[in-house]
Amino acid sequence: MRWFWLLLLGVLLGGVGGYIGSTYQTPMYQSATKFLVSRAPDQRVSDVGYISDQQLALTYIQLLTTQPVLDAASAKVGYKVDGSQITGQLVRDTLLIQVTVEDSDANRAALIANSLISVLIDQNEIIQASRFAASEESLQAQLKQMEQQIAALQIEISLVSEQTQKDQQKEVNAQIKSLQESILGVQKEISAVSPSGQTTPTPEQMNLIKEKELRLERLQSTLDFYQQIYLNLLNGEISTSNSQAVDLEQKRSTLTQYQQIYSNLLNSYESVRLARLRNTPNVVQVEQAEPAKRPIRPRPLTNAALGCTVGLLIAAGIIFLIEYLDNTIKSPEEIAQLFEAPVIGYIPEVKSSRSREALMSADEPRSPFAESLRSLRTNLEFSSVDKPLRVLLVTSGGPGEGKTTLAANLGMVMAQAGKRVIVVDADLRRPKLHKFLGVNNRVGLSDIFLNHRTIQAITRPWRDSDMGVITSGSLPPNPAELLASDKMRQFIEGLKEQCDIAIIDSPPILVADAAVLASRVDGVLVVMNPGKTDRNSGSATFEQLRRVNARVLGVIFNRIPANRAEYYGGYHHYSQYYSYYAASDGSTPPQSGRKRKETGEMINFVSDESSDRPRS
């Protein structure tokens, strides 16, 4: 409850920060599409050597955010697609993959989602084709090479056939012309041999003519043969020689072999393509992405709730860290465990001026502050049954812990019990008692040493009570030597003759002055502020007191905050103190801490662990 305000502040700041932060965020829309990835037909025959269906789907989820897919999608939609916009997940117990895209524009988010699936299908074809690319490229190169060789061989065969035909036509034509010239020459020879007119040829002429005619017939017959050959050549009939026929037949046989090889390569190429198609997983979009109608974030109320939670956790962490690092003394149990000493008094915190705090036990004797001092007085009386206390020393581990205020008020409540009390300010370095009680400090303790004054001469009664006050007087240059002198011992012995009990306010125990005084008094009260006095200071205080063999009566918890009364010992019964007095005498009880808070002053009080003990 003490830190409840910090928890509430953390919740409030977290909630407000979450809500305000949401209003400044850019609205983000989300569109989702689904696609199915099925394994290739050949992979379904046996799972040996292949990945599972789930692994295949997860592989395609990772493929969605690869740079080639993102670049292709960016080029398709016309703007940059970032991988952080895309989320893919496998739909439970299915092979469906849900792709979610976030963008500040709803239409653009849907377009990116649909474009991603289209690009993924294309990339899937490219990736799977790369597995057979080497075989396909090799076969394509061989097919192209074989096509070139077949074409070249066909041209060679065609050229050989055409050249042979032309040569034969040219040769036959030359023979025909030669025969025609020979026939013409023979005809001329016959005309020249034959007699003219009615002249009868001679036998020699007849023989010569017959010989010429026979020759003419042979030439004409040969001419007819070559003319027939020429006609055949014109009709495409080729007559080749043995060597030409052998060469042409070899070329045609090679062409047949090339064509057979080309057919085998083409079959192999088609087999590779078929294998690629049968081993390519199938990617199918089963649901188109649609533009979202409302943004998925920011959600101010949700963010405010999360901010409240985060603020609460941070505040709780801060509280835990503060408590964990807190090295101060908080409870009587710690005093008993660390120093083996009891806590004999619990003094509540008083929110008022210092002078008012000093006079509280006199001005408001029925206040919780005064009641706690009376409880302390009772505890001291019971602790000194065997050995009465005549001189008490009030000290602390450090300055500012309220020992001067406590010494003055403790002296007052003892005086109210009918005892003669003298309160002595033995702090010869920074005296404060005269300021709290509003008395003159021109004559005091130091005059015992310097001016040889008596105790009666330096003691001043405070108001009309049984309490006397001895202030510090002028400050000497060597207070430790003065307090350790025989005169100081004699002064303490003289106090016992002048009063029932003397209360000495000393400097902090870490100063040598307090250690000297602690060894000479009947008992020492150590003042600590719970929650402020750290353990190291407390340990040093008790260690110093043990060294001088001081009699430590106990620890006084001073200035206990009202909001931590339960924490520092559970002394809450003072809150019932007012109703008791109001019921007993009908008088109006003194203002409680709560009422004082309304008027600018507040007395915080706690209850006494020893509430079952008798009270004065």
Secondary structure as the mmCIF struct_conf table of DSSP 4:
data_model
#
loop_
_struct_conf.conf_type_id
_struct_conf.id
_struct_conf.beg_label_comp_id
_struct_conf.beg_label_asym_id
_struct_conf.beg_label_seq_id
_struct_conf.end_label_comp_id
_struct_conf.end_label_asym_id
_struct_conf.end_label_seq_id
TURN_TY1_P TURN_TY1_P1 ARG A 2 TRP A 3
HELX_RH_AL_P HELX_RH_AL_P1 PHE A 4 THR A 23
TURN_TY1_P TURN_TY1_P2 TYR A 24 TYR A 24
BEND BEND1 GLN A 25 GLN A 25
HELX_LH_PP_P HELX_LH_PP_P1 THR A 26 PRO A 27
STRN STRN1 MET A 28 MET A 28
STRN STRN2 TYR A 29 SER A 38
HELX_RH_AL_P HELX_RH_AL_P2 PRO A 41 VAL A 45
TURN_TY1_P TURN_TY1_P3 VAL A 48 GLY A 49
BEND BEND2 TYR A 50 TYR A 50
HELX_RH_AL_P HELX_RH_AL_P3 ASP A 53 LEU A 64
TURN_TY1_P TURN_TY1_P4 THR A 65 THR A 65
BEND BEND3 THR A 66 THR A 66
HELX_RH_AL_P HELX_RH_AL_P4 GLN A 67 VAL A 77
TURN_TY1_P TURN_TY1_P5 GLY A 78 GLY A 78
BEND BEND4 TYR A 79 TYR A 79
HELX_RH_3T_P HELX_RH_3T_P1 GLY A 83 GLN A 85
STRN STRN3 ILE A 86 LEU A 90
HELX_LH_PP_P HELX_LH_PP_P2 VAL A 91 VAL A 91
TURN_TY1_P TURN_TY1_P6 ARG A 92 ASP A 93
BEND BEND5 THR A 94 LEU A 95
STRN STRN4 LEU A 96 ASP A 103
BEND BEND6 SER A 104 ASP A 105
HELX_RH_AL_P HELX_RH_AL_P5 ALA A 106 ARG A 131
BEND BEND7 PHE A 132 PHE A 132
HELX_RH_AL_P HELX_RH_AL_P6 ALA A 133 VAL A 193
BEND BEND8 SER A 194 SER A 194
HELX_LH_PP_P HELX_LH_PP_P3 PRO A 195 SER A 196
TURN_TY1_P TURN_TY1_P7 GLY A 197 GLN A 198
HELX_LH_PP_P HELX_LH_PP_P4 THR A 199 THR A 202
HELX_RH_AL_P HELX_RH_AL_P7 PRO A 203 LEU A 234
TURN_TY1_P TURN_TY1_P8 ASN A 235 GLY A 236
HELX_RH_AL_P HELX_RH_AL_P8 ASN A 242 ARG A 278
TURN_TY1_P TURN_TY1_P9 ASN A 279 ASN A 279
BEND BEND9 THR A 280 THR A 280
HELX_LH_PP_P HELX_LH_PP_P5 PRO A 281 PRO A 281
STRN STRN5 ASN A 282 GLU A 287
BEND BEND10 LYS A 293 ARG A 294
BEND BEND11 ILE A 296 ILE A 296
STRN STRN6 ARG A 297 ARG A 297
HELX_RH_AL_P HELX_RH_AL_P9 PRO A 300 LEU A 325
STRN STRN7 THR A 328 THR A 328
BEND BEND12 SER A 331 SER A 331
HELX_RH_AL_P HELX_RH_AL_P10 PRO A 332 PHE A 339
STRN STRN8 VAL A 343 PRO A 348
STRN STRN9 VAL A 350 LYS A 351
BEND BEND13 SER A 352 SER A 352
HELX_RH_AL_P HELX_RH_AL_P11 ARG A 354 ALA A 358
TURN_TY1_P TURN_TY1_P10 LEU A 359 LEU A 359
HELX_RH_AL_P HELX_RH_AL_P12 MET A 360 ASP A 363
TURN_TY1_P TURN_TY1_P11 PRO A 365 ARG A 366
BEND BEND14 SER A 367 SER A 367
HELX_RH_AL_P HELX_RH_AL_P13 PRO A 368 SER A 383
TURN_TY1_P TURN_TY1_P12 SER A 384 SER A 384
BEND BEND15 VAL A 385 LYS A 387
STRN STRN10 VAL A 391 SER A 396
BEND BEND16 GLY A 397 GLY A 398
TURN_TY1_P TURN_TY1_P13 PRO A 399 GLY A 400
BEND BEND17 GLU A 401 GLY A 402
HELX_RH_AL_P HELX_RH_AL_P14 LYS A 403 GLN A 416
TURN_TY1_P TURN_TY1_P14 ALA A 417 GLY A 418
STRN STRN11 VAL A 421 ASP A 425
BEND BEND18 LEU A 428 ARG A 430
HELX_RH_AL_P HELX_RH_AL_P15 LEU A 433 LEU A 437
TURN_TY1_P TURN_TY1_P15 GLY A 438 GLY A 438
BEND BEND19 ARG A 442 GLY A 444
TURN_TY1_P TURN_TY1_P16 LEU A 445 LEU A 445
HELX_RH_AL_P HELX_RH_AL_P16 SER A 446 LEU A 450
BEND BEND20 ASN A 451 ASN A 451
HELX_RH_AL_P HELX_RH_AL_P17 ILE A 455 ILE A 458
STRN STRN12 ARG A 460 PRO A 461
TURN_TY1_P TURN_TY1_P17 ARG A 463 ASP A 464
BEND BEND21 SER A 465 ASP A 466
STRN STRN13 MET A 467 ILE A 470
BEND BEND22 SER A 474 SER A 474
HELX_LH_PP_P HELX_LH_PP_P6 LEU A 475 PRO A 476
BEND BEND23 PRO A 477 PRO A 477
HELX_RH_AL_P HELX_RH_AL_P18 PRO A 479 LEU A 483
TURN_TY1_P TURN_TY1_P18 ALA A 484 ALA A 484
BEND BEND24 SER A 485 SER A 485
HELX_RH_AL_P HELX_RH_AL_P19 ASP A 486 GLN A 498
BEND BEND25 ASP A 500 ASP A 500
STRN STRN14 ILE A 501 ASP A 505
TURN_TY1_P TURN_TY1_P19 ILE A 509 LEU A 510
BEND BEND26 VAL A 511 VAL A 511
HELX_RH_AL_P HELX_RH_AL_P20 ALA A 512 ALA A 518
TURN_TY1_P TURN_TY1_P20 SER A 519 ARG A 520
BEND BEND27 VAL A 521 ASP A 522
STRN STRN15 GLY A 523 MET A 528
TURN_TY1_P TURN_TY1_P21 PRO A 530 LYS A 532
BEND BEND28 THR A 533 THR A 533
STRN STRN16 ASP A 534 ASP A 534
HELX_RH_AL_P HELX_RH_AL_P21 ARG A 535 ARG A 547
TURN_TY1_P TURN_TY1_P22 VAL A 548 ASN A 549
STRN STRN17 VAL A 552 ILE A 560
HELX_RH_3T_P HELX_RH_3T_P2 ALA A 562 ARG A 564
TURN_TY1_P TURN_TY1_P23 ALA A 565 GLY A 569
HELX_RH_3T_P HELX_RH_3T_P3 HIS A 573 GLN A 576
HELX_RH_AL_P HELX_RH_AL_P22 TYR A 577 ASP A 585
HELX_LH_PP_P HELX_LH_PP_P7 SER A 587 SER A 592
HELX_RH_AL_P HELX_RH_AL_P23 GLY A 593 GLU A 598
TURN_TY1_P TURN_TY1_P24 THR A 599 GLY A 600
STRN STRN18 MET A 602 ILE A 603
TURN_TY1_P TURN_TY1_P25 GLU A 609 ASP A 612
BEND BEND29 ARG A 613 ARG A 613
#
